[in-house]
Amino acid sequence: MSDRSIRRALCIAGLAALASGAWAYDPTALTGIRSGKSCAGCDLKGADLRGAKLPSAVLTGADLSGANLHGADGQSASLGRSNLRGAVLSQAQLARADLGGANLKGADLSGANLEGADLKGAVLEGATARAARLQGANLAGAKLNGADLSGTLGLTQGQLDTTCGDGANVALPPGLVLRPCR
């Protein structure tokens, strides 16, 4: 095999790895966050953070799209304006976390603890939050189109009155209603 053929094969293999997401996040950012360092604005796309201990972590504006944070401890973490589109946050501990303005489109928040969390202005379109705990969470201005909030615990009409969504496409606990977005 010639040098040119080898270089071409390596180039194709590298492009295939990039396309598959194998190098989707910055490995130094992942190492830093696991050791408790601030990672505001960092790239953690598709990172595996299952069960990670991230209390009070500073991830403001970080890209965590497609990341797996199942069972992670992010209590009081700063995730405002972060991209969590399609992220798995099931069973995550996010009590008192700042998720204001975060993109949570299509995220899985099933069974997550979001008690007292700030979700002001967050986009939860198409998100699943079945059996999530939302007592005292700030949902003011959040977008809930297509969200599944069925079986949530602690969700009140008062919280829903501060937000909006397409009521026909939002699954809510019995007795609760959602005003349409304008």
N, C-alpha and C positions, 0 to 999 in steps of 0.2 A: 504494500500500500504506500502511495507517495505521501510526502509531507503535506501536500495540498489536500489530498483526500482525508488525511487525519484531521487537519485543521477544520475542514468542512464538517466532518462528523462531530467534532467537539462543539462547533458553533451550533449545529442543529440540536445537539443534546442540551446545550445551555439554554437555547430558546425554548425547548420543550419543558425544561424544568421551571423556567420563569412563567410560562403559560399555565402550568399546573398549579402555581401558587407555592411551590416549594420554597421560594425565597421571597414570600410576600411581605414579611415584616423585617424590621431591623433587629438582628440578633443582639446587638449591644443594648438596645432599648429594652428588650425582654429580660436580659440579665440585670440591667439596672433596676427595673420595676420589681423584680423578684427580690432584690436586696434592699428594697425600701426607698430607692431614690425617686425624686420627682421626674416625671416624664411628660410634662405638658407639651402638647403638639406632636408627640412622637408617633411613629408608624408601627402599629401592632396589628396590622391587618392579618386576620386568620390565625393569630397567635393562640396557642394552647395554654390557657391560664386556669384550667380546671382545678378547683380547690385552692387556688392561690390565696395567700394571706396578704391583703392589700388595704388594711384599715387606714383611713386618713390619707390614702395615696393621692398624689396630685397628677391627674391625667387630663386636665382641662384641654379641650381642643384636640385630643389624641384621636387617631384613626384606629378604631378597634372593630371595624366592619368585618363580619364573619368570624370574629374571635370566639373561642369557647371559654366562658367564664362560669361554667356549671359549678355550683357549690362554692364559688369564691367568696371570701370575706372582704367586702368593700365598704364596710360600715364607715360613715362619715367621709367617704372618698369624694374627691372633687373631679367630677366627670362632665361638668358643664360644657356645652357646645361640642361634645365629643361625637364622633361618628360611630354608632353602635348598630348600624344597619345590618340586619340578619345575624346579629350576635346571639349566642346562647348564654342566657343569664338565669336559667332555671335553677331554683334552689339557692340562688345567690343571696348573701346577706348584705343588703344595701340600705339598711336603716340609716336615716339622717344623711344620706348621700346627696350631693349636689348633681342633679341631672338636668338642670335648667337649660333649655334650648338644645338638648341632645337629640340626635337623629336615631330613633329606635324603630325605624320602619322595619316590619317583618321580624323583629327581635322576639325571642322566646324568653318570657319572664315568668313562666309557670312556676308557682310555688315560691317565688322570690319574696324576701322580706323588704318591703319598701316603706315601712312605717316611718313617718316623719320626713320622707325624702322630698326634695325639691324637684318637681318635674315641670315647673313653670315654663310654658312655651315649648315643651318637648313635642316631638313628632312621633306618635305611637301608631301611625297608620299601619294596619295589618299585623300589629303586634299581638302576641298571645300572652295573656297574663292570668290564665286560669289558676285559681287557688292562691294567687299572690296576696300578700297582706299590704293593704293600702291605708290603714288607719293613720289619719293626720298628714297624709301626703298632700303636697301642694300641686294641684293639677291645673291651676289658672292658665288659661290660654293654650293648653295642650291640644293637639289635633289627634282625634281618636277614630278617624274614618277606618272602617273595616277591622277595628280591634276586637279581640275576644277577651272581655273582662268577666265572663261568666264564672261564678263561684269565687270571686274575689272576696276577701275578708276585710271588713272595716271600711268599705267604700260607702260613702253617703251621698244623698241627693245634693247636699250643700257643695260637695266637691265637684259633682258633675255640673252644677249650675255655673261654675266658673270656666267651663271648657265647652267644646263643641265637637260634633261629628255627624256623620250620616246615620241617624238613628236606625234606619232599616238594615244597615250593614254592620252595626255594632252589637255584639252580644253582651248584655248586662245582666246582673243579678235581678231576680224578680222584684217588681215594684219601683225600679229606678228608671228614669228617662233622661234622654240627652237632647239638648237643643241642637238644631242644625247649624252648621258653620255658614257664615255669610260671605 
